[in-house]
């Protein structure tokens, strides 16, 4: 029969090896997700008519969370246009929200925060070409 200390150490070793395995697995998964993230960001921002406005919206939300009215004022865009672009960004998991109706506050999603370097590179390349 195992003592309590031996059982604890065995559990720790199992959990530790699980986390080490997950780390290797997660790093391999990130390598495979990179093309997906690049393709998604390219389609949403560079390969569509509203891409420039969506880039401006993400840059504004990167500074601080805002509602649709605040975004419209800051970017000097129509409120309905903001709603449309927010819908596209939310549908593609690039923006998240808190609240309901008029008071809904938007912020960058975890997916976009993880891939923000790819977004920054894409935005810099697009603005450089203009």
C-alpha positions in Angstrom: 0.0 0.0 0.0 1.3 3.5 -0.9 1.8 6.1 1.8 0.0 9.4 1.5 3.3 11.1 0.4 4.0 8.5 -2.3 0.5 8.7 -3.6 0.7 12.5 -3.8 4.1 12.3 -5.6 2.7 9.8 -8.1 -0.3 12.1 -8.7 2.0 15.1 -9.1 4.2 13.2 -11.6 1.1 12.2 -13.6 -0.2 15.7 -13.7 3.2 17.1 -14.5 3.7 14.7 -17.4 0.2 15.5 -18.6 1.0 19.3 -18.6 4.3 18.7 -20.4 2.6 16.6 -23.0 -0.1 19.4 -23.4 2.6 22.0 -23.8 4.2 20.1 -26.7 0.8 19.3 -28.2 -0.3 23.0 -27.9 2.9 24.3 -29.5 2.3 21.9 -32.4 -1.3 23.1 -32.6 -0.1 26.7 -32.8 2.1 25.9 -35.7 -0.9 24.5 -37.6 -3.2 27.3 -36.6 -1.0 30.1 -37.9 -2.0 29.7 -41.6 -5.6 29.6 -40.5 -5.2 32.9 -38.6 -3.4 34.5 -41.5 -6.0 33.4 -43.9 -8.9 34.5 -41.8 -7.4 37.9 -41.1 -6.6 38.3 -44.8 -10.2 37.5 -45.8 -11.8 39.8 -43.2 -9.4 42.8 -43.6 -7.6 42.7 -46.9 -9.9 40.8 -49.3 -13.1 42.8 -48.7 -14.5 46.3 -49.4 -14.9 47.2 -45.7 -11.5 45.9 -44.6 -10.0 49.4 -44.0 -12.9 50.4 -41.7 -12.6 47.0 -39.9 -8.9 47.6 -39.4 -9.6 51.1 -38.0 -12.3 49.6 -35.7 -9.9 46.9 -34.3 -7.2 49.6 -33.8 -9.7 51.7 -31.8 -10.8 48.7 -29.7 -7.2 47.8 -29.1 -6.9 51.0 -27.2 -10.1 50.5 -25.1 -13.5 48.8 -25.3 -16.2 50.9 -26.9 -19.8 50.7 -27.8 -21.1 51.2 -31.3 -22.0 54.8 -30.9 -18.5 55.6 -29.5 -16.9 53.8 -32.4 -19.1 55.7 -34.9 -18.1 59.1 -33.3 -14.4 58.2 -33.0 -14.1 56.8 -36.6 -16.5 59.3 -38.1 -18.6 56.5 -39.7 -22.3 55.9 -39.9 -23.8 54.0 -36.9 -25.3 51.4 -39.3 -22.0 50.8 -40.9 -20.4 50.2 -37.5 -23.1 47.7 -36.7 -22.5 45.9 -40.0 -18.7 45.7 -39.5 -19.1 44.6 -35.8 -21.4 41.8 -37.0 -18.7 40.6 -39.5 -16.0 40.8 -36.8 -18.1 39.0 -34.3 -19.1 36.3 -36.8 -15.4 35.6 -37.4 -14.6 35.6 -33.7 -12.4 38.7 -33.8 -14.5 40.8 -31.5 -16.5 39.9 -28.4 -19.1 41.9 -26.5 -20.5 42.5 -23.0 -24.0 43.8 -22.4 -27.2 44.1 -24.5 -28.7 46.4 -27.0 -27.5 50.0 -27.0 -25.1 49.6 -24.1 -23.2 46.7 -25.6 -19.5 47.2 -25.2 -17.1 45.6 -27.8 -13.6 44.5 -27.2 -11.0 42.3 -28.9 -11.6 38.5 -28.7 -9.1 36.2 -27.2 -8.4 34.7 -30.6 -7.4 38.1 -32.0 -5.4 39.0 -28.9 -3.4 35.8 -29.4 -2.9 36.6 -33.1 -2.4 40.3 -32.7 1.1 40.2 -34.2 -0.3 38.8 -37.4 -3.0 41.5 -37.5 -0.4 44.2 -36.9 1.8 42.9 -39.7 -1.2 42.7 -42.1 -2.4 46.2 -41.2 1.1 47.7 -41.6 1.5 46.0 -45.0 -2.0 47.3 -46.1 -1.3 50.9 -45.0 2.2 50.9 -46.5 0.7 50.0 -49.9 -1.7 52.9 -49.8 
